Amino acid sequence: MESTDLVGYRLGEASVRSRLGKPIAMKSSLQFHGQMPLPVRVIAPSRLVALRERAGLSKAELARRIGVSTRMVFFYEQGRHTPTPQRLQRMAVALHCDLEELTGVRRGEEGLVDLRFAAGLTLDQAVELLRRAPVGRDLCLSAPRLSALEQGRPVLGRNWHDRDVVGRFPAALAKIYGVPVRMVVDAWMRSRPNESAPVRPRRQPQRSSSNSAEAAWQSLNERQRVYLGEILRDERMTETEMWMRRTHHLPVPRPAEWRKLPLALHAPAEVVGYTRLQERLRLNGVHDPGAGATVHALARRGLLVTSTDLVHHPEAGEVSRVRVEMTRRGRAAARAGLGEHAEQQPDVPLLSEWLWSIMARVAEAGPDGLDRDALSGRAPFYLGVGYKNRSAGRPSRGFIDEVPVLATDGSHVVGYRWKLTPVGLRHAVEYLDEYRRRYPQVDITCVAALADKHS
């Protein structure tokens, strides 16, 4: 057999030999619910044939590229065998296609088994990695148990009914699959639709962190406080500008780039002028030759990070530019000094306020759905089934889908409407209270109505 994933694949009547060499009859209808894992991932034979022909490869050439015999490729195309995760990945590379094209699973509809196959891991390999983590040992993880988890069957064993222990498991899966925890939780909800989402244990309130931020602010002199506060305000202004660019379908740099705020250009001010941050400091009367010392003092305390690069100025030509970026500690200190509450770190895989408002809009559209053109920007790449975020390269969450609208006589499709997917609805219901607390300004009347309807 190809792997432990394939025990029980459909071969009608099959005959295998034991270690003693004696033939043992095995029927394809045998279900190994007790000990052995069931088949979990298959490829459609017709799809494989079409992709191979599209790539212009013979069976022999495809076999050579993925490291199997020509006979095995014949079995693949007959549906009699299923490739291992590693061979499935090599097959996708050879055929110049995505795994989704081979398996027929659209982006945003992945289950737990799809994440494992995308990582190229068999059940045994995944279990071996997971048992190195404390939660894997606490759950006494085994291949049959992981298989049952992936297939939505009850998982029996110590601690599997302990929500605190199980809630730690998605993080371990995310680590070995190389994906964010929220993708694992979403896939879990698709694979096990009749269960509550695995909620990670809530962090205990860290009183010392707020005290530390306040202490960091108190340790600064008045000039340093003005600098730190103005840099925080400039960062927020830049964040708003990035949001405006996104809504107008303009390119938006990565946060790691735009959070580096221009502070100064190493050229005469009468030639290059002042940066926006310098103008803000000038209005506060603290922009003078001592600016560099103040910024370096904040950097030494771990509140800022400074960097330099070269930019072209139409008047001065190529000049050196100084940029500053707030650290998490610096942001917390500035908020504490300005009397603002600390940032809330999500205990669950929540959406941003922007994406949550999109979900609320789709829910508000009701059974008819939201017009396809009503969503602009990159929201579908983060939420829509079948989309992939090109910059991050990771599939969307699959919380909304474009549903075709048929003509009255059912003869053809007249358009598409956005609707919540089952897992999108479950996510909204599961975390409604958390979203209500976190983003009170988002109108969730329709989402709450849906939650009451499905409770």
Secondary structure, DSSP 8 states (H G I E B T S, - for coil): ---GGGTT---SEEEEE-TTS-EEEEETT----SSS--------HHHHHHHHHHTT--HHHHHHHHTS-HHHHHHHHHTS----HHHHHHHHHHTT--HHHHH---TT---HHHHHHHTT--HHHHHHHHTTSHHHHHTT--HHHHHHHHTT----STTTT-HHHHTTHHHHHHHHHTS-HHHHHHHHHHH-TTS-----------HHHHHHHHHHHHTS-HHHHHHHHHHHHHHHHHHHHHHHHHHTT-----HHHHTSEEEEESS-HHHH---HHHHHHHHTT--STTHHHHHHHHHHTTSEEEEEEEEEETTTEEEEEEEEEE-HHHHHHHHHHTT-------SS----HHHHHHHHHHHHTGGG-EEGGG--TTHHHHHBTT-B-TTT--B----EEEEEEE-TTSSSEEEEEEEE-HHHHHHHHHTHHHHHHH-TTS--HHHHHHHHHH-
